[in-house]
Amino acid sequence: RQFPELTRAQVIRSEALSGFMWFWILWHFWHNSDMVLGHFPYPDASAWTDEELGIPPDDED
C-alpha cells in the first residue's frame, strides 16, 4: 500500500498550519504560563532548614 502523492499546495498548507499551531501554543505559554505551571508562587529553597531537607547536623558522627 502506498501513500498518496502530496501536492505542493498541500505541503505548504500543512507547514503553515503547523507553524501557526506552534506559534499559538508558545505565545499562550509565554503570556499565560500560569495555566501550565500553576497559580502558586515557587517556594524559596534558601528558606528551608537542613532538618526539613533531611540533612544531618554537622556535629553528628
C-alpha positions in Angstrom: 0.0 0.0 0.0 1.4 3.4 -1.0 0.7 6.8 0.4 -1.0 9.3 -1.9 1.3 11.8 -3.5 1.1 15.2 -1.8 0.8 18.3 -3.9 2.9 21.4 -3.4 -0.2 23.3 -2.1 -0.9 20.6 0.5 2.7 20.7 1.8 2.6 24.5 2.0 -0.7 24.4 3.8 0.4 21.8 6.3 3.6 23.6 7.0 1.7 26.9 7.5 -0.9 25.3 9.8 1.7 23.5 11.9 3.7 26.7 12.2 0.7 28.6 13.3 -0.2 25.9 15.8 3.3 26.1 17.4 3.1 29.9 17.4 -0.3 29.7 19.2 1.0 27.2 21.8 4.2 29.1 22.5 2.5 32.5 22.5 0.0 31.4 25.1 2.6 29.5 27.1 4.7 32.7 27.3 1.8 35.0 28.2 -0.3 32.6 30.3 2.2 30.2 31.8 0.2 30.0 35.0 -2.3 27.8 33.1 0.5 25.1 32.9 2.7 25.9 35.8 0.0 26.6 38.4 -1.0 29.7 40.3 1.2 29.3 43.3 4.5 31.1 43.9 7.6 29.0 43.6 9.0 28.1 47.0 12.2 29.8 48.2 14.7 27.0 48.7 17.1 29.2 50.6 14.5 29.4 53.4 14.4 25.7 54.0 16.3 24.3 57.0 18.7 21.3 56.9 16.3 19.4 59.0 13.5 19.9 56.5 15.8 18.8 53.8 16.9 15.7 55.7 20.5 16.8 56.1 22.1 15.6 59.3 23.8 18.1 61.7 27.5 18.8 61.2 28.4 17.7 64.7 26.8 14.2 64.3 29.3 11.4 63.9 
